[in-house]
Amino acid sequence: MKIIENNSLKYQQFYFDLLADIVNSATDVEHIFQSSIEQLKQLIDASYGAIYVYHQRVQQFRLMHYQTDNGLFLPLEIVKRTNHYDGDMVFQHAPSGHEVKIIPLKSIDEVEILFVFSVGQDRKPFTDKEKGLFIKETEKFLSIIIPLINNKENKHNYEFLYELSLRLFAKNAQAEILNEIVDALKIRYPSYTYYLFLSQDSDAGCLPIKMIQYTDEQTESKSTLAFLTGELQIEIQVEKNVANIYAPLVGDQAIYGVLQIITPISTYFSRKSLEFITQFANLAGIAIERITLYQNSKEQVSSLSFVNEFSRRLNSNLEIDEITKLVKNEIINLCHASEVGFIFYDQENEAEYIVLAESTAYFSSERGKEFTRLLMEKIRSDREMIFSGNFTNHIASPYHSVMAIPINHADDTNGLAVILHEDKYHFTFEIFKLMQALIQHTSLAITNTLLRERLERTIITDYLTGLYSRNYLEQSIEESFDTDDRGVLILFDIDDFKQVNDSYGHHTGDEVIIQVADTIRQYVDIDVGHVPARWGGEELSIYLPNAKLEKGIEIATRIRERVMVTSKPAVTVSCGISTWRRGEQDTTINLFLRTDKALYQAKRLGKNRIEKN
């Protein structure tokens, strides 16, 4: 009993002295363990001492610190968790004649610890009673010292972050902000490697700063996960013997990047240490956000000036493509959008919509059309604009940041302006408000221009077939004679059309004309200048600028054959074709007369045929 009491007093005195030393010198839990192992080794006259700390995330004990007298002990870096510990688990080559003790402990904050000692044969055995006393007094010591050190560390962290915030918020340039952040990392973690991965371009210079890149290999990485979720991530790379800590740079409105800290795999980070890293990254995120908003505000002043200038330019009677191109380019410049679309409801069928020509290509793709339809249905249902930094839906869309702003006129919604980006939280609320102002200023101009173009189309379009009118056809041919080198005119006539009217009525006759017009529309390309038109009555025509006779015969043949098999009631068409070439002293009137003569010849020779002149 006397021996036990003496040992107890020995440990109590030892830890009392150690407590006094550590309070004045140690700055974190890791230093506690290092100081403890150095002095405990001397206390029990051990030739070797080591400490392992359990890392919950990888579920392994990892070597934190060790000391040896003779250098013969080769400790393992990792010890697996088990119910029984012995020397073979720790040493690759332990000298004979040494007693090895592995003593599991648990500290006040639930950190599991393994103390490892080795003593020679000349020292009396380390008994179970002495082991019990050692565990009791050591855990008591840890329960006192760790909260003290944590409080000391918390105070130091608070002062560090406070002073850093004063420096950060005194800066008004992004480069200065980033320099302060990197300098703080150098002071706090001088022996570690670190990088800032930013979501937007920055004037990084020689700083350890990279742009976040998204590739198929990186979509599941811890750094990407930290950026997307806004939560700290830890990645263990055993093959490189390093641990990567990824802390997102979170602001009030968005996530601006990720701080990566690379440490040796054995480095122990307590819960408090990880909390500090999170707080540091959040402070950096807020500072980056502040300077970003400041810079955006300067850009918005310029943008508002553009809105005023643009409003003035609207009075210059711009075409719809010119208006949408101007707005699209400005939107891309202001908010770096990946896709910009202008979508209008079809006036004849509100379930359908029209994608204006200056919209980016995505809106004409099948996936883009499906996504656009989803946005339109949502706005019609909710009667609200869409502004989302993490837009989720059942469609596999790559775009997370979405702005969908109605194009209104006289309280009616005529369409949408849709602005997209792949990154989450890419658009700020200030940008959203600016886009609202921009679209509001352009809504009237776009709507009026569409109405004007619709009226112009009505004037040049045949009311029954939707093809161009004869006047427009003649005007197009006149222009072609001035600008082109050749052209082909095709004239169709529905055979025995009077019999259709007499047998089925004039309504059915109109339906037959529409059917033939729809067939003609399938074989022409308006984008390259083809002009399908209604010549008059049951006669229809096509003009092909800069085309050869062979092309005209090919198109006419396909149309004639298609009409025979698709028209109901079944009809046939006769066709006359004429061509002109520059230098032959031809005229538009002569082209019309020759084409009409060829059509007459086709009728006279038996109908349902093609003749050329």
Secondary structure per residue as TSV (DSSP state, phi and psi in degrees):
chain	resnum	aa	ss	phi	psi
A	1	M	-	360.0	-39.0
A	2	K	H	-60.2	-40.5
A	3	I	H	-64.1	-42.5
A	4	I	H	-62.3	-45.7
A	5	E	H	-61.7	-41.9
A	6	N	H	-62.6	-43.1
A	7	N	H	-63.0	-40.6
A	8	S	H	-61.6	-44.8
A	9	L	H	-64.5	-36.1
A	10	K	H	-61.1	-47.3
A	11	Y	H	-67.6	-39.7
A	12	Q	H	-62.2	-45.0
A	13	Q	H	-64.7	-40.1
A	14	F	H	-60.3	-49.5
A	15	Y	H	-70.9	-29.4
A	16	F	H	-62.5	-47.1
A	17	D	H	-65.3	-41.0
A	18	L	H	-65.1	-38.8
A	19	L	H	-58.6	-44.6
A	20	A	H	-63.5	-41.7
A	21	D	H	-65.8	-44.2
A	22	I	H	-70.8	-39.1
A	23	V	H	-56.7	-36.2
A	24	N	H	-84.6	-19.1
A	25	S	H	-121.3	-41.2
A	26	A	-	-71.8	143.3
A	27	T	-	-112.4	-17.3
A	28	D	S	-153.1	176.0
A	29	V	H	-63.6	-34.7
A	30	E	H	-62.2	-39.1
A	31	H	H	-67.7	-31.7
A	32	I	H	-58.8	-49.2
A	33	F	H	-65.3	-39.7
A	34	Q	H	-63.4	-46.8
A	35	S	H	-63.8	-39.5
A	36	S	H	-63.5	-46.6
A	37	I	H	-67.4	-34.1
A	38	E	H	-65.2	-43.3
A	39	Q	H	-85.0	-32.1
A	40	L	H	-64.1	-37.0
A	41	K	H	-58.0	-41.8
A	42	Q	H	-70.6	-38.1
A	43	L	H	-59.6	-44.8
A	44	I	T	-98.1	10.6
A	45	D	T	58.2	47.3
A	46	A	-	-93.4	147.0
A	47	S	S	-86.7	-13.1
A	48	Y	E	-149.1	141.4
A	49	G	E	-146.4	139.3
A	50	A	E	-147.8	158.3
A	51	I	E	-134.1	133.4
A	52	Y	E	-117.8	139.6
A	53	V	E	-118.9	138.1
A	54	Y	E	-80.9	123.2
A	55	H	E	-96.3	110.8
A	56	Q	T	-62.3	-38.8
A	57	R	T	-66.3	-33.3
A	58	V	T	-105.9	-3.8
A	59	Q	T	54.4	51.6
A	60	Q	E	-145.7	149.6
A	61	F	E	-83.6	130.5
A	62	R	E	-121.6	140.0
A	63	L	E	-64.4	126.1
A	64	M	E	-100.6	-45.3
A	65	H	E	-158.9	145.2
A	66	Y	E	-149.6	159.0
A	67	Q	E	-138.5	141.3
A	68	T	E	-140.9	150.8
A	69	D	S	-89.5	-36.1
A	70	N	S	-112.5	-4.9
A	71	G	S	72.9	7.1
A	72	L	-	-84.3	-13.3
A	73	F	-	-90.3	126.4
A	74	L	-	-112.3	93.3
A	75	P	B	-74.3	146.9
A	76	L	-	-77.8	145.8
A	77	E	S	-71.8	-31.0
A	78	I	E	-127.1	137.0
A	79	V	E	-123.0	127.2
A	80	K	-	-74.5	150.9
A	81	R	-	-76.3	132.9
A	82	T	-	-154.4	168.7
A	83	N	S	-82.0	-12.6
A	84	H	-	-136.9	131.8
A	85	Y	-	-120.0	137.6
A	86	D	-	-143.3	174.1
A	87	G	G	-61.9	-30.7
A	88	D	G	-64.5	-20.8
A	89	M	G	-76.4	-19.9
A	90	V	T	-108.1	-42.5
A	91	F	B	-101.8	136.0
A	92	Q	S	-79.9	-36.2
A	93	H	S	-140.4	90.1
A	94	A	-	-93.9	131.7
A	95	P	-	-65.9	146.9
A	96	S	T	-66.6	154.5
A	97	G	T	81.7	13.5
A	98	H	E	-116.0	133.6
A	99	E	E	-89.0	126.8
A	100	V	E	-109.3	128.2
A	101	K	E	-120.7	130.5
A	102	I	E	-115.3	116.5
A	103	I	E	-116.2	110.6
A	104	P	E	-77.5	136.1
A	105	L	E	-130.8	162.7
A	106	K	E	-134.4	124.9
A	107	S	-	-87.6	-178.8
A	108	I	T	-64.8	-31.6
A	109	D	T	-99.9	29.0
A	110	E	S	66.6	24.7
A	111	V	-	-86.2	124.8
A	112	E	E	-85.0	137.0
A	113	I	E	-132.6	144.1
A	114	L	E	-117.1	118.2
A	115	F	E	-93.2	131.5
A	116	V	E	-123.1	125.7
A	117	F	E	-129.6	151.6
A	118	S	E	-136.6	129.3
A	119	V	E	-126.2	152.1
A	120	G	E	-80.6	175.2
A	121	Q	T	-67.4	-22.3
A	122	D	T	-75.5	-10.1
A	123	R	S	-98.2	143.8
A	124	K	-	-64.4	150.1
A	125	P	-	-58.1	149.7
A	126	F	-	-86.7	96.1
A	127	T	-	-74.7	166.4
A	128	D	H	-62.9	-36.4
A	129	K	H	-66.3	-42.9
A	130	E	H	-65.6	-36.9
A	131	K	H	-61.7	-42.5
A	132	G	H	-61.8	-43.7
A	133	L	H	-62.4	-41.8
A	134	F	H	-60.2	-46.5
A	135	I	H	-62.7	-46.3
A	136	K	H	-59.7	-50.4
A	137	E	H	-72.3	-33.7
A	138	T	H	-68.3	-44.0
A	139	E	H	-66.8	-33.9
A	140	K	H	-64.0	-43.3
A	141	F	H	-60.1	-46.1
A	142	L	H	-63.9	-36.2
A	143	S	H	-66.3	-22.3
A	144	I	H	-91.2	-48.2
A	145	I	H	-75.1	-36.9
A	146	I	H	-64.8	-45.1
A	147	P	H	-61.3	-36.7
A	148	L	H	-63.7	-45.6
A	149	I	H	-66.5	-38.9
A	150	N	H	-61.4	-42.6
A	151	N	H	-64.0	-41.1
A	152	K	H	-63.9	-41.3
A	153	E	H	-67.5	-40.1
A	154	N	H	-60.4	-43.0
A	155	K	H	-63.7	-44.4
A	156	H	H	-62.3	-42.0
A	157	N	H	-63.1	-43.0
A	158	Y	H	-60.8	-46.3
A	159	E	H	-64.0	-40.6
A	160	F	H	-61.7	-49.2
A	161	L	H	-67.5	-36.9
A	162	Y	H	-63.3	-47.5
A	163	E	H	-65.0	-37.8
A	164	L	H	-64.7	-40.7
A	165	S	H	-62.6	-39.0
A	166	L	H	-61.3	-40.9
A	167	R	H	-70.3	-42.3
A	168	L	H	-64.5	-45.4
A	169	F	T	-79.8	-1.0
A	170	A	T	-91.1	-4.7
A	171	K	-	-98.6	148.9
A	172	N	-	-127.3	20.4
A	173	A	S	-136.0	141.2
A	174	Q	H	-61.4	-42.4
A	175	A	H	-59.8	-38.0
A	176	E	H	-67.7	-40.6
A	177	I	H	-59.9	-47.9
A	178	L	H	-65.7	-37.2
A	179	N	H	-62.4	-42.5
A	180	E	H	-63.0	-41.2
A	181	I	H	-62.9	-46.1
A	182	V	H	-66.5	-40.2
A	183	D	H	-61.9	-39.4
A	184	A	H	-64.5	-37.6
A	185	L	H	-65.1	-38.2
A	186	K	H	-62.7	-39.0
A	187	I	H	-72.0	-44.1
A	188	R	H	-76.9	-39.4
A	189	Y	-	-128.3	68.4
A	190	P	T	-66.0	-25.0
A	191	S	T	-101.2	3.3
A	192	Y	S	-104.6	164.4
A	193	T	E	-103.8	143.0
A	194	Y	E	-149.1	154.0
A	195	Y	E	-141.3	150.0
A	196	L	E	-107.5	118.2
A	197	F	E	-98.4	114.3
A	198	L	E	-106.2	148.7
A	199	S	S	-83.6	-14.7
A	200	Q	S	-131.1	157.5
A	201	D	-	-57.8	145.7
A	202	S	-	-145.2	157.4
A	203	D	-	-84.7	78.6
A	204	A	-	-78.9	-29.5
A	205	G	T	62.3	-126.4
A	206	C	T	-97.0	10.9
A	207	L	S	-72.3	154.6
A	208	P	S	-76.4	68.4
A	209	I	E	-125.9	136.5
A	210	K	E	-133.1	157.7
A	211	M	E	-84.3	141.9
A	212	I	-	-67.9	127.6
A	213	Q	-	-113.1	141.5
A	214	Y	-	-117.7	112.6
A	215	T	-	-128.3	170.5
A	216	D	T	-59.1	-34.4
A	217	E	T	-73.1	-23.3
A	218	Q	T	-96.8	-6.8
A	219	T	T	-63.4	-25.4
A	220	E	T	-104.3	7.6
A	221	S	S	-72.6	158.1
A	222	K	H	-66.4	-35.1
A	223	S	H	-64.9	-43.5
A	224	T	H	-65.3	-39.7
A	225	L	H	-62.5	-40.8
A	226	A	H	-62.5	-41.4
A	227	F	H	-67.9	-39.8
A	228	L	H	-78.1	-35.0
A	229	T	H	-95.2	-20.5
A	230	G	-	74.6	20.6
A	231	E	-	-121.3	144.3
A	232	L	-	-63.1	138.1
A	233	Q	E	-127.3	147.3
A	234	I	E	-124.2	133.0
A	235	E	E	-124.5	124.3
A	236	I	E	-99.9	122.7
A	237	Q	E	-113.0	91.5
A	238	V	G	-61.3	-39.2
A	239	E	G	-65.8	-26.5
A	240	K	G	-99.6	-5.9
A	241	N	T	58.9	39.7
A	242	V	E	-134.4	158.2
A	243	A	E	-119.4	133.2
A	244	N	E	-107.0	127.1
A	245	I	E	-107.9	125.7
A	246	Y	E	-115.4	113.7
A	247	A	E	-114.3	120.8
A	248	P	E	-69.7	142.6
A	249	L	E	-88.4	90.5
A	250	V	E	-97.8	125.6
A	251	G	-	-101.7	-170.7
A	252	D	S	-75.0	-26.7
A	253	Q	S	-113.7	-20.3
A	254	A	-	-161.6	175.3
A	255	I	E	-106.7	127.2
A	256	Y	E	-106.1	-1.9
A	257	G	E	158.9	-163.0
A	258	V	E	-141.4	134.9
A	259	L	E	-92.9	124.0
A	260	Q	E	-107.4	126.1
A	261	I	E	-117.9	125.2
A	262	I	E	-107.7	121.9
A	263	T	E	-127.8	160.8
A	264	P	E	-58.0	149.2
A	265	I	T	-64.1	-23.1
A	266	S	T	-83.6	-9.6
A	267	T	-	-62.9	129.8
A	268	Y	-	-96.3	123.1
A	269	F	-	-111.8	113.9
A	270	S	-	-73.6	171.0
A	271	R	H	-58.1	-40.6
A	272	K	H	-64.3	-38.9
A	273	S	H	-64.3	-41.6
A	274	L	H	-68.9	-35.8
A	275	E	H	-62.2	-40.0
A	276	F	H	-63.3	-43.7
A	277	I	H	-59.4	-41.8
A	278	T	H	-62.1	-44.3
A	279	Q	H	-64.6	-40.5
A	280	F	H	-60.4	-46.8
A	281	A	H	-65.4	-38.0
A	282	N	H	-64.6	-41.4
A	283	L	H	-62.4	-43.0
A	284	A	H	-62.6	-40.8
A	285	G	H	-62.3	-42.9
A	286	I	H	-65.1	-39.6
A	287	A	H	-65.5	-42.9
A	288	I	H	-65.2	-40.4
A	289	E	H	-62.4	-43.0
A	290	R	H	-59.9	-47.6
A	291	I	H	-70.7	-31.8
A	292	T	H	-64.1	-45.3
A	293	L	H	-65.0	-37.5
A	294	Y	H	-62.2	-45.6
A	295	Q	H	-66.3	-38.3
A	296	N	H	-63.2	-38.3
A	297	S	H	-63.0	-37.5
A	298	K	H	-66.0	-39.2
A	299	E	H	-67.2	-34.3
A	300	Q	H	-68.1	-34.3
A	301	V	H	-59.5	-44.0
A	302	S	H	-65.2	-38.5
A	303	S	H	-67.3	-39.0
A	304	L	H	-64.5	-35.7
A	305	S	H	-62.3	-37.2
A	306	F	H	-63.3	-41.5
A	307	V	H	-58.2	-44.1
A	308	N	H	-63.9	-44.1
A	309	E	H	-64.7	-39.2
A	310	F	H	-65.9	-39.5
A	311	S	H	-58.9	-38.7
A	312	R	H	-65.3	-40.2
A	313	R	H	-70.2	-22.9
A	314	L	H	-61.1	-27.0
A	315	N	T	-74.8	-4.3
A	316	S	T	-88.1	14.6
A	317	N	-	60.6	48.9
A	318	L	-	-69.2	152.7
A	319	E	-	-76.7	162.0
A	320	I	H	-60.9	-39.3
A	321	D	H	-65.8	-35.3
A	322	E	H	-68.5	-40.6
A	323	I	H	-64.4	-51.1
A	324	T	H	-66.7	-33.4
A	325	K	H	-65.9	-43.1
A	326	L	H	-61.6	-45.9
A	327	V	H	-67.8	-42.8
A	328	K	H	-59.3	-47.3
A	329	N	H	-61.9	-39.4
A	330	E	H	-68.6	-38.6
A	331	I	H	-61.7	-45.2
A	332	I	H	-63.4	-39.8
A	333	N	H	-67.3	-38.3
A	334	L	H	-74.6	-44.2
A	335	C	H	-124.0	12.3
A	336	H	-	52.8	45.1
A	337	A	-	-70.1	147.5
A	338	S	S	-84.3	-35.8
A	339	E	E	-137.6	139.6
A	340	V	E	-134.5	127.0
A	341	G	E	-132.4	145.5
A	342	F	E	-118.5	112.6
A	343	I	E	-116.1	128.9
A	344	F	E	-121.9	142.0
A	345	Y	E	-68.5	141.4
A	346	D	-	-72.8	122.1
A	347	Q	S	-65.0	-26.9
A	348	E	S	-86.7	-25.7
A	349	N	-	-144.5	99.5
A	350	E	T	-66.7	-14.0
A	351	A	T	-75.1	-16.2
A	352	E	S	-107.0	167.6
A	353	Y	E	-146.2	163.2
A	354	I	E	-117.4	129.7
A	355	V	E	-93.4	117.5
A	356	L	-	-66.9	152.2
A	357	A	T	-60.7	-34.0
A	358	E	T	-81.1	-0.5
A	359	S	S	-63.9	151.6
A	360	T	-	-69.2	161.9
A	361	A	G	-61.2	-27.5
A	362	Y	G	-55.3	-36.3
A	363	F	G	-74.0	-12.0
A	364	S	G	-97.1	-7.5
A	365	S	S	-79.7	162.6
A	366	E	H	-63.3	-42.0
A	367	R	H	-66.8	-38.9
A	368	G	H	-64.3	-39.6
A	369	K	H	-64.2	-40.6
A	370	E	H	-66.2	-41.7
A	371	F	H	-67.2	-40.3
A	372	T	H	-62.1	-43.3
A	373	R	H	-61.3	-38.4
A	374	L	H	-61.9	-44.7
A	375	L	H	-63.2	-42.1
A	376	M	H	-65.5	-40.9
A	377	E	H	-65.9	-38.1
A	378	K	H	-66.2	-42.5
A	379	I	H	-67.2	-38.9
A	380	R	H	-64.5	-36.3
A	381	S	H	-75.9	-48.7
A	382	D	H	-85.1	-19.6
A	383	R	-	56.4	36.9
A	384	E	S	-138.4	151.7
A	385	M	-	-66.1	159.9
A	386	I	E	-109.1	123.7
A	387	F	E	-138.2	104.1
A	388	S	E	-138.6	137.1
A	389	G	S	-97.4	-4.9
A	390	N	S	-148.5	65.7
A	391	F	-	-74.8	120.1
A	392	T	-	-114.1	142.9
A	393	N	-	-162.9	175.4
A	394	H	S	-82.5	-7.0
A	395	I	S	-90.2	137.6
A	396	A	-	-76.5	72.0
A	397	S	-	-95.5	138.0
A	398	P	S	-81.0	0.0
A	399	Y	-	-102.6	122.6
A	400	H	-	-100.7	-37.1
A	401	S	E	-89.6	120.6
A	402	V	E	-133.5	131.3
A	403	M	E	-125.4	122.8
A	404	A	E	-126.7	111.1
A	405	I	E	-117.2	121.1
A	406	P	E	-62.2	143.8
A	407	I	E	-98.6	103.3
A	408	N	E	-105.7	151.7
A	409	H	E	-150.6	120.6
A	410	A	T	55.3	47.2
A	411	D	T	68.5	5.3
A	412	D	E	-104.6	139.2
A	413	T	E	-91.2	113.5
A	414	N	E	-94.5	-18.5
A	415	G	E	178.0	-163.9
A	416	L	E	-136.4	147.1
A	417	A	E	-104.7	120.7
A	418	V	E	-114.7	127.5
A	419	I	E	-125.9	126.9
A	420	L	E	-131.0	152.6
A	421	H	E	-150.2	148.4
A	422	E	S	-69.3	-36.8
A	423	D	S	-71.5	147.1
A	424	K	T	-73.5	142.4
A	425	Y	T	54.5	40.0
A	426	H	-	-76.3	-36.9
A	427	F	S	-94.7	132.7
A	428	T	-	-84.0	164.1
A	429	F	H	-65.4	-33.2
A	430	E	H	-63.8	-40.5
A	431	I	H	-63.5	-40.6
A	432	F	H	-60.0	-44.4
A	433	K	H	-64.9	-38.4
A	434	L	H	-65.5	-40.0
A	435	M	H	-63.7	-37.6
A	436	Q	H	-58.3	-46.8
A	437	A	H	-62.8	-41.4
A	438	L	H	-63.7	-46.4
A	439	I	H	-68.2	-36.9
A	440	Q	H	-61.0	-41.5
A	441	H	H	-68.6	-27.7
A	442	T	H	-96.0	-13.6
A	443	S	H	-57.7	-48.3
A	444	L	H	-62.9	-43.5
A	445	A	H	-64.3	-44.6
A	446	I	H	-63.0	-45.7
A	447	T	H	-63.4	-46.0
A	448	N	H	-63.6	-38.2
A	449	T	H	-66.8	-40.7
A	450	L	H	-62.4	-42.2
A	451	L	H	-63.0	-41.2
A	452	R	H	-64.3	-42.9
A	453	E	H	-66.9	-35.5
A	454	R	H	-64.8	-39.2
A	455	L	H	-65.4	-41.7
A	456	E	H	-63.1	-39.7
A	457	R	H	-64.4	-36.9
A	458	T	H	-62.3	-39.1
A	459	I	H	-67.3	-38.3
A	460	I	H	-97.3	7.2
A	461	T	B	-116.9	139.5
A	462	D	-	-71.4	130.3
A	463	Y	T	-64.6	-31.6
A	464	L	T	-84.2	-48.4
A	465	T	T	-96.3	-20.8
A	466	G	-	80.9	-2.4
A	467	L	S	-77.2	171.5
A	468	Y	B	-68.1	156.7
A	469	S	-	-78.3	167.6
A	470	R	H	-65.9	-38.7
A	471	N	H	-60.1	-41.9
A	472	Y	H	-66.3	-38.2
A	473	L	H	-60.6	-48.2
A	474	E	H	-63.4	-39.8
A	475	Q	H	-63.5	-40.8
A	476	S	H	-64.5	-39.6
A	477	I	H	-67.8	-41.1
A	478	E	H	-57.6	-44.7
A	479	E	H	-65.6	-36.7
A	480	S	H	-65.1	-37.6
A	481	F	H	-62.2	-28.6
A	482	D	H	-82.2	-29.4
A	483	T	H	-115.9	-24.4
A	484	D	-	-102.4	170.0
A	485	D	S	-98.1	-17.7
A	486	R	E	-163.6	174.6
A	487	G	E	-173.9	163.5
A	488	V	E	-131.4	132.9
A	489	L	E	-114.0	128.9
A	490	I	E	-117.8	132.9
A	491	L	E	-125.5	124.2
A	492	F	E	-108.0	146.7
A	493	D	E	-135.6	130.3
A	494	I	E	-74.3	121.5
A	495	D	T	-68.4	138.9
A	496	D	T	52.4	42.5
A	497	F	H	-67.5	-31.3
A	498	K	H	-60.8	-35.8
A	499	Q	H	-66.5	-34.7
A	500	V	H	-62.5	-46.8
A	501	N	H	-63.4	-41.9
A	502	D	H	-68.5	-36.0
A	503	S	H	-83.6	-38.7
A	504	Y	H	-115.3	-13.6
A	505	G	-	100.6	161.7
A	506	H	H	-69.1	-28.8
A	507	H	H	-63.0	-44.3
A	508	T	H	-66.2	-36.1
A	509	G	H	-59.4	-42.4
A	510	D	H	-62.8	-39.6
A	511	E	H	-61.9	-38.1
A	512	V	H	-65.4	-42.5
A	513	I	H	-59.9	-42.9
A	514	I	H	-62.5	-40.6
A	515	Q	H	-61.9	-44.1
A	516	V	H	-65.7	-38.6
A	517	A	H	-63.0	-41.7
A	518	D	H	-63.3	-37.4
A	519	T	H	-65.2	-44.0
A	520	I	H	-59.4	-42.3
A	521	R	H	-60.4	-30.4
A	522	Q	H	-68.7	-23.5
A	523	Y	T	-111.6	11.5
A	524	V	-	-118.6	160.8
A	525	D	-	-127.2	99.8
A	526	I	G	-64.3	-30.4
A	527	D	G	-62.5	-26.8
A	528	V	G	-98.2	6.7
A	529	G	T	105.1	1.5
A	530	H	-	-62.2	141.5
A	531	V	E	-123.8	94.7
A	532	P	E	-82.9	134.5
A	533	A	E	-145.4	161.3
A	534	R	E	-97.2	117.2
A	535	W	E	-73.6	-36.2
A	536	G	E	151.1	138.4
A	537	G	T	58.6	-125.0
A	538	E	T	-95.4	13.3
A	539	E	E	-100.5	130.9
A	540	L	E	-126.1	159.8
A	541	S	E	-147.6	165.8
A	542	I	E	-141.2	135.3
A	543	Y	E	-115.2	132.5
A	544	L	E	-117.3	100.6
A	545	P	E	-70.6	143.0
A	546	N	T	58.3	29.2
A	547	A	-	-110.3	153.8
A	548	K	-	-91.7	164.7
A	549	L	H	-58.8	-37.8
A	550	E	H	-61.2	-37.2
A	551	K	H	-65.5	-40.4
A	552	G	H	-64.0	-43.0
A	553	I	H	-63.6	-40.3
A	554	E	H	-59.7	-48.5
A	555	I	H	-66.4	-43.3
A	556	A	H	-62.4	-39.5
A	557	T	H	-64.3	-45.0
A	558	R	H	-61.5	-41.5
A	559	I	H	-66.8	-45.5
A	560	R	H	-58.6	-45.2
A	561	E	H	-68.0	-36.6
A	562	R	H	-69.4	-39.0
A	563	V	H	-61.6	-39.5
A	564	M	H	-59.2	-35.3
A	565	V	H	-100.1	-11.9
A	566	T	H	-113.1	-22.0
A	567	S	-	-73.0	142.4
A	568	K	S	-138.6	115.8
A	569	P	S	-63.7	155.8
A	570	A	-	-66.0	130.7
A	571	V	-	-134.8	170.0
A	572	T	-	-126.0	167.4
A	573	V	E	-129.7	145.3
A	574	S	E	-101.7	154.5
A	575	C	E	-142.9	135.0
A	576	G	E	-118.1	140.9
A	577	I	E	-132.2	137.1
A	578	S	E	-137.5	156.9
A	579	T	E	-135.1	157.9
A	580	W	E	-134.1	156.2
A	581	R	E	-138.7	145.1
A	582	R	T	-63.2	138.9
A	583	G	T	99.1	-5.5
A	584	E	S	-99.9	10.8
A	585	Q	-	56.0	39.0
A	586	D	-	-89.1	164.8
A	587	T	-	-133.2	163.1
A	588	T	H	-65.0	-38.2
A	589	I	H	-64.1	-41.3
A	590	N	H	-64.1	-37.9
A	591	L	H	-62.5	-44.0
A	592	F	H	-61.3	-45.6
A	593	L	H	-63.6	-43.1
A	594	R	H	-65.5	-38.9
A	595	T	H	-67.0	-41.7
A	596	D	H	-64.5	-37.1
A	597	K	H	-65.7	-40.1
A	598	A	H	-64.4	-39.4
A	599	L	H	-63.4	-43.4
A	600	Y	H	-59.7	-39.9
A	601	Q	H	-63.2	-40.9
A	602	A	H	-63.9	-36.9
A	603	K	H	-67.5	-45.0
A	604	R	H	-67.0	-30.8
A	605	L	T	-87.9	7.5
A	606	G	T	127.3	-0.5
A	607	K	S	68.4	173.6
A	608	N	S	50.0	46.4
A	609	R	-	-149.7	172.6
A	610	I	E	-121.8	130.5
A	611	E	E	-126.9	146.8
A	612	K	E	-120.2	154.7
A	613	N	-	-142.5	360.0
